[in-house]
Amino acid sequence: MDQTKDDKKKRSFRSAKRMREIMTEYYIEAKSAAISGKKVAWITSGGPVEPLIVMDVIPVYPENYGAMIGASHMGGDLCAKAEAMGYSTDLCSYARADIACAPIDGGPIGGLPKPDMLVCCNNICGTVMKWYEVHARYFNVPLFIFDTPFCHTGFAPEARQYVRNQLNEYIEFLEGVCGKKFDYDRSIEVGKLSMEGQRLWAKVLDTAAHRPAPMSAFDAFFFLALIVTLRGTKTVVDFYTELLEEVKERVKNGISAVENEKYRLLWDNLPVWYRLKWLSDKFASHDACLVADTYTTAWCGSMKYIDENNFIDSMAEAYTRIYLNIGVDEMAKTIFEMIDKYDVDGLVMHSNRSCKPYSFGQYDIQRMVQEKKGIPCMMLESHMTDERSFSESQTATRIDAFMEVIKSR
């Protein structure tokens, strides 16, 4: 028993404590915004957050809150409440849980702080538009919709100009709500901090290419919060600098995410928030480590489109060509690159009924991976927040069968 505790302590991240402190401070600041005189904006996870940071607006993410709801095992009850309000079970479980929370200040931290404005970018899905319209009516606050055309392959000049024009409109919207001018000089500083944070996050994830991996995708799911929530701040840069040093120490000291790592797997789609530990333990029981995933990698995948010396202009391409706003062939290319980079033995795909843009092309991608890379693939079905959709026994059977295929190769 003592040996198990020692092993668990050795594998735990000391940065986790600091991460929780930062997120607690962040939510306290957001909840007390009315006292401090700051404004709060609810924004979609794929939305351009840097202009909010420039304007000293506190960004709050209902999707992040949906993940917290799932991890707190409150998703099923809240989704059921949304269904009683008339919302379909086929809707995103983030949306259902969040919509149910708003009238009752529900959820793990007693609800989100009331928004002064809403910023909705449809580069992740179309559901967010109706979701944010519901909130705009309920809270009676202004809503800005940032529309990004779908990019099957490239980025046409017309698309670039269309999105760039909207950035001007977005800035005008913020100036109107905040009652002050946009500071373009500060936007240069925020842009550089955003890029540095993304670079550091990419380096953290890259350490999992080491064998054995010092961290798993399940660790990445936890540490992702800051690059989403506070991108463009020094807080993010400082935290990921420390996390990167800790992960490098783990490599140097031979500390691995899975004690007897023999098999390396890649995860596709959002996490199953309410079964993270169970899934981690289940795969580890087969000496398998999920070393990487397409979800956390997406938060640094558009860096190649950013020009630090022209951040505002280059945001147009970066925020349009994110992972969920590209064609299936482009998604498959990303997965091929990750298979090679992390030297994985199999692909685990979460067929997420909550996220249609992420899930619709998975069977095509599965076929392409099997044909081009020759590795086994498996499919798990659930919602990311609504635990009523998850069958533990069925999932365990599928994982056992999948790992037997890998072990027999």
N, C-alpha and C positions, 0 to 999 in steps of 0.2 A: 504493500500500500504506500509506504514512504517512498519507495523507488518510483512508483507511478507519479506521485506528487512532485518529486524532484524533476522527473522527466518533463512533466507538464510545465513546471516553472521555467525550465531551461528553454523550452520551445516558445514560451509566451514572449510577446513583444513589449519592451518597456515603453515604447512610443505610444502604445494603446492608451495608457493613462493620460498622456499629454493630449492625445487626440480627443478624448472624452472631455477634458477640461476646456479645450478650445471650442468644441461644439456647445458645451453648456454655457460658456461666456457669450457665444454667438446668439443663442436662443434667448438668453436673459436680455441682451442688448436689443434684440428685435421686439421682445415682449414689452420692453420699457421705452420704446421709441416715442410714444406719445408724450412721455415725461421729458425726454432729452431733446425733443423737437425735430427728430429725424423722421424721414418718410420711409415707408415699407412698400416694396413692390413684390407681388407674387409673380414669379417668372417660370416658364417651362425650362426643363433641364437643358435643352439644346439652344436656348435663347441667348442672345448677346448680352452678357452680364457686365462686361467692362464699362460701358457707358453709365450703368447704374453706380458702379464704384466711383467713377469720376465725379458724379453728382452727389456723392455721400448718401445715396439711397441704400437701405439695407435690403438685399435680395433674399427672398424666402421661396423655397421650392416645395410645392405641394407633392411632387413626385418623391422627393426625399422623405417627406412626411409619410407618404404611402409605404416606403420601405421600412420606416420606423414602426408603422402600424403592423406590417407583416411580421417583422422581427419580434414584436411584442405580443404576437398571437391574438391581435384584435381585429384582423382583417375580415374573418368570416362574419362576425357579428355586425360590423359596420357595413359590409357589402349587403347583408340581409336588410339592414335599415334602408339603404338606398333603393333596393328592389321594392320595398314597401312604399317608397315614395314614388314609384313608377318607372324606375330605371331598369333597363334590361340586364339580365345576367351575362349577356354577351359583351357588355361594355367592359372596358379596361378596369381592372380591380383597383388600380390607383385612383381612377376617377370616381368610382363608386364609393370607396372608403372615404375619400376626401370630401365629396359632396355631402355624405352623411355626417361628417364631422362638423361642417361649418355651422349649422343651426344650433348645435348643442355643445360647441367647444369640446368635442370629443377627441379621443386619441391619447397617446402615451404621455404627452406633456400638457394636457388640458387644452388642446386646440392651438392653431397657429395665430400669431398676432394679426389683427385686422389690417387688410391692405389699404393703402392710399391710391394704388394703381395696379393694373394687371398688364403683364407683357407676355404675349403668346406668340411663339414661333413654331410654325408647322413643319419644320425640318425633321421632326421625329415621328409625327403622325397627324392625321386629320382630326382625331378625337379631341385633341387639346382645344381646338377652336370652339366647339360646342361646350366643352367643360368650362372654359374660361368665360364664355358668354353667360353661363349659368351663374358663375360667381359675380360677374360684373352687374348682373341684375340684382342679385341678392344683397351685395354690399353697396350697390349704387356708386361705383367708382369708375373712372375712365379706363378703357381697355385699348391697348395698342396691339394690332395683329401684324406680325412680321411674316410675310409670305415668301417662301423660297421655292422656286421651281425644281422639279425632280431632275436629277442628273443621272441619266442612264450610263453615260460614259464621261464625256468631257464637260466643259463649262463654256457655253457659247457667250460671245461678247454681249449679245442682247440680254442674256440672263445676268451677266455681271452688272450691267448698267441698271437693270431693273432692281436688283437687290441693293446696289449702292445708293440709288435714289431713296430707297426706304430707310437707309441708315440716316440720311439727312432728316427724313420725316420723324424718325425715332428720336433723334436729338431734339428736334423742335417740340415733340410731344413731352419729353422730359423737362425741357426748359419751361413749358407752359404749366406743368403740374408742380414743378419745384419752385417756380418763380425766380429763377436765376439763369444766367447764361452758362453754356457748356464751356468748360475749361479745356481747350485743345492742347495747351502745354501739359496739363496734368494727364491728359489721355495718352501722351507719349510715355510717361512714366508708368502708368497703369498697364499699357500694352507690353512694355518690357518685363514687368513683373508677371504678367499673364504668361508670356512666352517662357520665362525662366521657370515658373511653376510647372508648366507642361513638360519642359525638358527634364526637370528633376523627377517628375512622376514617371516619364518614359524610362529613365535610368533605373528607377526602383523596380519597375516591371521587368526590365531587361535582365536583372540579376537572376530571375527564375530560369534563364537559359543555362545556368550552371547546374551541373549534376553532382550531387542531389540539389534540388531547388531549396533555397533558404526561406522561401515563402510560397504560398499557394494562391490560387485564384480566390479562395475563401478569405484569405488575409487581405487580398487586393480589394474585395468587395467592401470590407470594413474601412480600409484606409482611403478609399475613393472619395469620401464625403467632402473633403476640403477642396479638391480640384474642381468639384462641381459647384460648391456653395460659395467659396470665397476666392475664386480665380481672379487674379489681378491685384492681389494684396501681398504685402510682405509676410504676413502670417503664414501663407501657403508656402512661400519660398523657404522660410526658416524651418517650418515643420518638415517638409520633404527633404531638406538638406540633412536634418538630424535622422530622419528615417532611412535615408540612403546610407548614411554612415553605419547605422545599426545593422542593416541588411548585409553590408560588406563585411562587418564583423562576424556575422553568422556564417558567411561563406568561409572566411579565414579560420573560424573555430570549428568548422564542420558541423554546424547546427542546421538540420534540415527540417522542412515543414512536416514531412512524413518520415518516421524513424527508419524504416527499411525500404526506401524508395526503389522500386524495381520497374515500375511502369509509369509513363508520363502521359497525361491526357490534356486535351484542350476543350474548354467549355464554350458553347455558343448560346447567346441570348442573355436576358436578365437573370439574376439569381432567383432561387426559390427562397424568399427571405425567411420564412417560418420554419425551414428545414435545413438551414446552413450547417449547423453542427452535426445533425444526423447524416447528411450527405457526405460531409467531410470524413466523419468516422467510418461510414460505410465503404467509401473508396479506399481509405487508409487500411481497412481490414484486409484488403486485397493487395496491400503494398503499392497502391496507386496514388499518385499525386496529381491533382489538377493544377498544372504549372502555369497556365495562362488562360485568358478568355477574351472574347471579342468585345465585351461590354466595357470593361475598365480601360482597355487599350484604345477605345474610341475617343477617350477624353484627351488623347495626345496625338490622334491620328491625322488631324488637319493642320498640324504645325507646319507642314511643308508648303502650305499655301499662304502663310503669314510672312509679311515683310515688316520687320520691326521698325524700320525707318518710315513706314507708311502704313501704320497699323489700322487706322480707320478704313482706308480704302481696301486693304487686303482682307478685312473681316468679311467682306461680301462673299468671297470665294470660300473662305474657311468655314463660315457658318452654313453655307449651302451644300458643300461637298462632304458632309459628315456621313458616317457609316450607314445610318438608316435612310439616307436620302440619295443613295446610289443604286444602280442596277444589280441584279443577282450575279452577273458575271464579275462585276467589280468586287462585290462582297466575297465571292469565291476566291478571287486573286488574293485578297487580304488573308483569308484563311489558309491558302496554300503557303503564303509567306510565313505565317505563324507556325504552321506544321513543321516547316524546315528550320525555322529559327529556334524553336523550343524542342525540336527533336522528339515529337510526340508519337505515341503508339496507338492512339485512338482519339476519336472525336465524340464528345457528349453534347447532344443538341437538346436544348430545352424548348419543346414546342409549347410556346407560351400563349395561351388563349387570350391573355390580356393585351398582347402586343402583336397585332397583325402585321405591320410592316417588317418586324423582326422575324416573324415566323412563316410567312407565306411562301418564301422561296427556299425553305430549309430542305425540302425533299429533293429539289433540284441540286442544291449545294451538296447534299449527302451523296447523291449519285456521282457528281463531278469529283468529289474527294475520293470516293472509292475507285473511280476509274483512273484518276491522274496520280493519286498518292498511294493507293492500295492499302489503306488502313481501315480497320473496322469503325463503324459509326453506330451510335445508339440514339434513340429518341425517348425523352421523358416528357410526359404531358401534365400540365397543371396551369394555374394562375400564379403570378409572382407574389400576390398578397392574400388572395382568398384561399385559405387552407382547406375549405370544403371540397376543393377540386383535386386534392392530392391523396393518392392511395399509397401508403407506406409499404404494404405487402407487395403490391404489384410492382412498385418501383424497385424494391429490394430484389425481386425475382429477375427483373430486367438487368439490373446491374450485375448480379451474379452470373447470368448467362453471357453478358457482354464481356466480362472479365475472363470467363473461361475461354472465349474465342481468342482474346489477346494472349492469354497464357499458353494456348496451344500452338501459337504461330512459331 
